[in-house]
């Protein structure tokens, strides 16, 4: 029996997210100017459909409104037609705090349903709840800018050219999870053009400063027990961030890359004085030699117990019963996890989990969800668009991994599922019967 497409894909999606994640309440909660011609609920739902269907343009969205295609899926139409500017102007007034709160709906529900596993769950890494933070640039222009744009000076043949950019830090669930779990985006924090930080261009806020705002906010929003470990790239492997995270009662697992730092030099030097731990991960066909340096905080004069690692990994395949090595990689990392909580191999696996935020979140959002597109450039609108995009991202993957039986049976591609969403949008004849958003 082969996979068969269905014209009901989009209506089924909305019924699922409404029944499980109370999507109608999410729409009802949207707030903006009371005297606006188009309500915040309609603005949110319109942009949500734009993101979910990967339309890539508010003008395309407005065209679909004019043709009547979108009417079937909107809770109500405040005007017979509205244009791209109407949507953009509405986003300038929509409340960010409401969007941030509604972004937490899917992660909270998944946690209550134990989708992320537990210490006894065989598909977790060491029984830990792991999240990652990573910074990314989501907009760059040589001419378009707003008060929250950061200026980046780029050397060109003719001199120096000014680019205007927006950056943000994303927190994302990572780790080896159950096949029905969803690696969701938990939250995001924009980096702002203020607070000069060492190592940053004058007048630019560093990625670490934005992360220090994001992490406590996520703990307040989700609860202190929502995650145990934060895994990051090398940018965060420094004393101030280690002390900050320790003050919150969280552990850090981070790459170490900068050869100029004392941390890097200490790990590189001390690794020559210890015997390696040999691990053969036959399931993933990776052979590792791990040089573990305990009590690294002593030589660093840090106040937080720290371990360093130099890890050499060799990937292999089996040819005629023999190992054939196909890749050899060496990297350094550190952790504040005590040795009694996580051995060297567990730390190695957590370091690899960090790449989930790059491959499954940021790369996916940029390649397939138009994250870098400038839909409407305004400080509030830019951030609101991203939060709506993240809500659509979380609900889409929750539907696919947690509800679509056909996906589990036939492993159809995300591209094909998206095409089914678009086919439903174009050819579905009836108005959605489950939409009851008016409270009158």
C-alpha positions in Angstrom: 0.0 0.0 0.0 1.5 3.3 -1.0 1.1 6.8 0.3 -1.9 8.8 -1.0 -2.1 12.5 -0.9 -5.2 14.2 0.6 -7.0 17.5 -0.1 -7.9 17.6 3.6 -4.4 18.1 4.9 -4.8 21.8 5.9 -8.3 21.4 7.5 -7.0 18.4 9.4 -4.0 20.4 10.6 -6.2 23.2 12.0 -8.6 20.8 13.7 -5.6 19.0 15.3 -3.8 22.1 16.6 -7.1 23.5 17.9 -8.1 20.3 19.7 -4.6 19.6 21.2 -3.0 23.0 21.5 -6.1 25.3 21.8 -5.2 27.3 18.7 -8.4 29.2 18.8 -7.4 30.6 22.2 -4.1 31.6 20.7 -5.8 33.6 18.0 -8.3 35.1 20.5 -5.4 36.3 22.7 -3.8 38.5 20.1 -4.0 42.2 21.1 -3.3 45.4 19.2 -4.9 48.8 18.5 -8.6 48.6 19.3 -9.6 51.1 16.6 -7.7 49.3 13.8 -9.6 48.5 10.6 -8.3 45.0 10.6 -8.1 43.2 14.0 -5.0 41.7 15.5 -6.6 38.3 15.3 -7.0 38.6 11.5 -3.5 40.0 11.1 -2.0 37.1 13.2 -4.0 34.4 11.3 -3.1 35.9 7.9 0.6 36.0 8.7 0.4 32.5 10.3 -1.0 31.1 7.0 1.6 33.0 5.1 4.4 31.4 7.1 2.8 27.9 7.3 2.3 27.8 3.5 5.7 29.3 2.8 4.3 32.1 0.6 7.3 34.2 1.1 5.6 37.6 0.6 2.9 39.6 2.2 1.9 40.8 -1.3 1.2 37.2 -2.3 -0.9 36.9 0.9 -2.9 40.0 0.1 -3.5 38.6 -3.4 -4.9 35.4 -1.9 -7.2 37.5 0.3 -8.5 39.4 -2.7 -9.1 36.2 -4.7 -11.0 34.7 -1.7 -8.7 31.7 -1.2 -7.7 32.7 2.4 -11.3 33.5 3.5 -12.1 29.9 4.1 -9.5 29.6 6.8 -9.7 33.0 8.5 -11.8 33.4 11.7 -13.4 36.5 10.2 -12.7 39.2 7.6 -12.8 42.8 9.0 -12.8 44.3 5.5 -13.7 42.8 2.2 -10.1 43.1 1.1 -6.9 44.3 2.6 -3.4 44.9 1.2 0.1 44.0 2.2 0.5 47.4 3.9 -2.5 46.8 6.1 -0.9 43.5 7.4 2.5 45.2 7.9 0.9 48.1 9.8 -1.0 45.7 12.0 2.2 43.9 12.9 3.7 47.2 14.1 1.1 47.3 16.8 0.7 43.6 17.8 1.8 42.7 21.3 5.1 40.9 21.5 4.5 39.6 25.0 1.4 37.8 23.8 3.3 36.2 21.0 6.1 35.1 23.3 3.6 33.5 25.7 1.7 31.7 22.9 5.0 30.4 21.5 5.4 28.4 24.8 2.1 26.5 24.3 3.5 23.6 22.2 6.6 23.0 24.4 4.5 23.1 27.5 2.0 20.6 26.2 4.8 18.3 24.9 6.4 18.3 28.3 3.1 17.5 30.0 2.7 14.6 27.6 6.3 13.4 28.4 7.3 13.6 24.8 10.8 14.6 25.8 11.4 11.5 27.9 12.9 11.2 31.4 15.9 9.8 33.1 14.6 6.3 32.5 13.8 6.9 28.8 16.3 5.0 26.6 16.5 7.6 23.9 17.7 10.5 26.0 21.3 11.4 26.5 22.2 10.5 30.0 18.6 11.2 31.1 19.2 15.0 30.8 16.9 17.6 29.4 19.0 19.5 27.0 18.5 22.8 25.2 20.8 24.8 23.0 21.2 28.5 22.3 22.6 30.0 19.2 22.8 33.3 17.5 22.0 34.0 13.9 21.5 36.9 11.5 18.1 37.0 9.9 18.2 40.2 7.9 20.8 42.3 6.1 20.5 45.2 3.7 22.6 48.0 2.3 19.8 50.5 2.4 16.7 49.5 4.4 17.1 50.1 8.1 15.2 50.8 11.3 16.1 52.0 14.8 17.0 48.5 16.0 19.3 47.7 13.0 22.9 47.2 13.9 25.5 48.7 11.5 28.2 46.4 10.2 31.1 48.0 8.2 32.2 45.7 5.4 35.5 46.3 3.5 35.0 46.5 -0.3 37.3 47.5 -3.2 36.1 51.1 -3.1 36.4 51.5 0.7 34.0 50.6 3.5 30.3 49.9 3.0 27.7 50.0 5.8 25.3 47.0 6.0 22.2 47.1 8.3 21.5 43.8 10.1 19.2 42.2 12.6 20.4 39.4 14.8 18.8 37.2 17.4 19.5 34.4 19.8 17.3 31.3 19.6 16.7 28.6 22.3 15.9 25.2 21.0 15.2 21.7 22.4 18.0 19.3 21.3 19.2 15.8 22.1 18.4 12.2 21.2 14.7 12.0 21.7 11.8 9.6 20.9 10.8 9.5 17.3 7.5 11.2 18.1 9.1 14.1 20.0 9.4 17.5 18.5 12.5 19.6 18.7 10.7 22.9 19.2 11.9 26.5 19.4 11.4 27.7 23.0 12.0 31.4 22.5 14.2 34.1 20.9 15.7 37.4 21.9 16.9 40.1 19.5 20.4 41.6 19.8 20.1 45.3 20.1 22.4 48.1 18.9 23.6 49.3 22.3 25.8 48.3 25.3 29.3 48.1 23.8 30.8 44.7 24.6 34.4 43.7 24.2 35.0 41.9 21.0 31.9 43.5 19.3 31.8 46.4 16.9 31.3 49.7 18.7 27.7 50.2 19.6 26.6 46.6 19.1 25.2 44.3 21.7 26.9 41.0 21.8 25.2 37.6 21.3 26.1 36.7 24.9 24.2 39.8 26.2 21.1 38.8 24.4 21.4 35.2 25.6 21.7 36.4 29.2 18.3 38.1 28.8 16.8 35.1 27.1 17.8 32.3 29.5 16.3 33.8 32.7 13.1 34.7 30.7 12.8 31.1 29.5 13.3 29.7 33.1 10.5 32.1 34.3 8.3 31.1 31.4 8.8 27.3 31.4 9.9 26.6 35.0 13.3 25.9 36.5 13.0 22.1 35.8 12.3 22.4 32.1 16.0 21.9 31.2 19.1 20.7 33.0 21.9 21.5 30.5 22.6 24.3 28.1 24.9 23.4 25.1 26.4 26.1 23.0 29.1 26.9 20.5 32.5 28.2 21.4 31.3 31.8 21.8 30.0 31.0 25.3 32.9 29.1 26.7 34.2 32.0 28.9 34.3 32.7 32.6 31.5 35.4 32.7 29.0 33.2 31.0 30.0 30.1 33.1 29.5 32.1 36.3 26.2 33.5 35.0 24.8 30.0 34.1 26.0 28.5 37.4 24.2 31.3 39.3 21.0 30.0 37.6 21.7 26.4 38.7 22.3 25.1 35.2 25.2 23.2 33.6 27.1 24.2 30.5 28.5 22.0 27.7 30.4 24.0 25.1 32.8 23.7 22.2 36.2 25.4 22.6 37.7 26.8 19.4 39.7 30.0 20.0 43.4 29.0 20.2 44.2 32.4 21.7 42.3 31.7 24.9 43.8 30.3 28.1 41.0 27.7 28.2 42.1 26.3 24.8 45.8 26.3 25.6 45.2 24.6 29.0 43.1 21.8 27.4 45.6 21.3 24.6 48.6 21.2 26.9 47.1 19.1 29.7 45.6 16.6 27.3 49.1 15.4 26.5 49.5 14.3 30.1 46.5 12.0 30.4 45.7 8.6 29.0 42.8 8.6 26.4 39.5 6.9 27.0 38.7 4.7 23.9 35.1 4.3 22.9 33.7 2.4 19.9 30.2 3.5 19.1 29.2 0.6 16.9 25.6 1.8 16.4 26.8 5.1 14.8 30.0 3.6 13.6 32.2 6.2 15.3 35.5 5.4 17.2 36.6 8.0 19.7 39.6 8.8 21.8 38.7 11.2 24.6 41.4 13.0 26.7 39.6 14.2 29.9 41.1 17.0 32.0 39.5 17.1 35.5 39.6 20.1 37.8 40.3 22.5 35.0 39.0 25.4 37.0 42.2 25.3 39.2 44.5 26.4 36.4 41.9 28.8 35.0 41.2 30.5 38.4 37.5 29.9 37.8 35.1 29.5 40.7 33.0 26.8 39.0 34.2 23.2 38.8 35.1 22.6 35.1 36.3 19.7 33.0 38.0 20.0 29.7 38.1 17.4 26.8 40.1 16.8 23.7 38.2 14.4 21.5 39.3 12.6 18.4 36.6 10.9 16.4 37.0 8.6 13.5 33.9 7.5 11.4 34.1 4.2 9.7 32.1 1.7 7.6 32.4 -2.0 7.5 33.8 -3.4 4.2 34.2 -7.2 4.0 34.1 -7.5 7.7 36.9 -4.9 8.3 36.7 -1.3 9.4 37.4 1.4 6.8 37.8 4.9 8.3 36.2 7.6 6.2 36.5 10.7 8.4 38.9 11.9 11.2 38.0 14.9 13.3 39.5 16.4 16.5 37.8 19.1 18.6 38.0 20.5 22.1 35.1 21.1 24.5 34.4 21.9 28.2 31.6 21.3 30.7 30.6 22.2 34.2 28.8 18.9 34.7 30.3 16.9 37.6 31.9 13.6 36.6 29.4 11.6 38.8 26.6 13.0 36.6 28.1 12.6 33.1 31.1 10.6 31.9 33.3 11.6 29.0 31.2 9.8 26.4 27.9 11.5 27.6 29.6 14.9 27.2 30.8 14.0 23.7 27.2 13.1 22.7 25.8 16.3 24.2 28.3 18.3 22.2 27.0 16.7 19.0 23.4 17.6 20.2 24.2 21.3 19.8 24.4 20.8 16.0 20.6 20.1 16.1 19.9 23.8 16.6 21.9 24.6 13.5 20.7 21.8 11.2 17.1 21.3 12.4 16.2 24.8 13.3 18.2 27.7 11.9 19.2 26.0 8.6 15.6 24.7 8.1 14.1 28.1 8.9 16.4 29.9 6.5 16.3 27.3 3.7 12.6 26.4 3.8 10.7 29.0 5.8 11.9 32.4 4.4 13.4 33.4 7.8 15.8 35.9 6.1 13.2 37.6 4.0 12.2 41.1 4.9 8.4 40.9 5.0 8.0 44.3 6.7 10.9 46.2 8.3 9.9 47.8 11.6 11.3 47.0 15.1 8.0 45.5 16.4 6.9 44.0 13.1 10.2 42.3 12.4 10.2 40.5 15.8 6.5 39.7 15.6 7.0 38.1 12.2 9.7 35.9 13.6 7.7 34.8 16.6 4.7 33.9 14.4 7.1 32.0 12.2 8.3 30.0 15.2 4.7 29.3 16.3 4.0 28.0 12.8 7.2 26.0 12.8 6.4 24.3 16.1 2.8 23.5 15.3 3.7 22.1 11.8 6.3 19.7 13.2 4.0 18.8 16.2 1.3 17.8 13.6 3.7 15.8 11.4 5.6 13.9 14.2 2.8 13.5 16.7 -0.4 13.1 14.6 0.3 12.1 11.0 0.1 8.4 10.9 0.9 8.4 7.2 4.2 10.1 7.9 5.2 7.4 10.4 4.2 4.6 8.0 5.6 6.0 4.7 8.2 8.7 5.8 7.0 11.1 3.2 9.1 14.2 2.7 8.4 17.6 4.3 8.2 19.1 0.9 5.4 16.8 -0.1 3.5 17.6 3.1 3.9 21.3 2.5 2.6 20.8 -1.1 -0.5 19.1 0.3 -1.0 22.1 2.6 -0.9 24.4 -0.4 -3.2 22.1 -2.4 -5.8 22.2 0.4 -5.4 26.0 0.6 -6.1 26.4 -3.2 -8.8 23.8 -3.8 -10.7 23.3 -0.5 -14.3 24.4 -1.2 -15.9 24.9 2.2 -15.3 27.3 5.1 -13.7 25.7 8.2 -16.6 24.7 10.4 -14.6 24.5 13.6 -13.7 28.2 13.7 -15.6 29.7 16.6 -13.5 32.7 17.6 -16.2 35.3 18.1 -17.4 35.4 21.7 -20.6 37.2 21.0 
